[in-house]
């Protein structure tokens, strides 16, 4: 039990240190893939929802039969 708790704490500390050591400019510039949509309208609608939820911007890429949503 103590070993499992110790490993959990060590893992959490490692994750926190890795996030804090990454420069803010690199974190802000990273795009996150959300998913694929069947029309540009649906992609834009979902992207606007992500911006309302706190993301800075969205981008719909692709065209034709599918559109990929990316946010950052």
ZIDASUL-V739290 format. One record per residue. N is the residue number from 1. RES is the residue in one letter. SS is DSSP state (H for helix, E for strand, C for the rest). BURIAL is I if it has 24 or more other C-alpha atoms within 12 Angstrom, else O. Layout:
# ZIDASUL-V739290
[[N & RES & SS & BURIAL] [N & RES & SS & BURIAL]]
This chain:
# ZIDASUL-V739290
[[1 & X & C & O] [2 & X & H & O] [3 & X & H & O] [4 & X & H & O] [5 & X & H & O] [6 & X & H & O] [7 & X & H & O] [8 & X & H & O] [9 & X & H & O] [10 & X & H & O] [11 & X & H & O] [12 & X & H & O] [13 & X & H & O] [14 & X & H & O] [15 & X & H & O] [16 & X & H & O] [17 & X & H & O] [18 & X & H & O] [19 & X & H & O] [20 & X & H & O] [21 & X & H & O] [22 & X & C & O] [23 & X & C & O] [24 & X & H & O] [25 & X & H & O] [26 & X & H & O] [27 & X & H & O] [28 & X & H & O] [29 & X & H & O] [30 & X & C & O] [31 & X & C & O] [32 & X & E & O] [33 & X & E & O] [34 & X & E & O] [35 & X & E & O] [36 & X & E & I] [37 & X & E & I] [38 & X & C & O] [39 & X & C & O] [40 & X & H & O] [41 & X & H & O] [42 & X & H & O] [43 & X & H & I] [44 & X & H & I] [45 & X & H & O] [46 & X & H & I] [47 & X & H & I] [48 & X & H & O] [49 & X & H & O] [50 & X & H & O] [51 & X & H & O] [52 & X & H & O] [53 & X & C & O] [54 & X & C & O] [55 & X & C & O] [56 & X & C & O] [57 & X & C & I] [58 & X & E & I] [59 & X & E & I] [60 & X & E & I] [61 & X & E & I] [62 & X & E & O] [63 & X & E & O] [64 & X & C & O] [65 & X & C & O] [66 & X & E & O] [67 & X & E & I] [68 & X & E & I] [69 & X & E & I] [70 & X & E & I] [71 & X & E & I] [72 & X & C & O]]
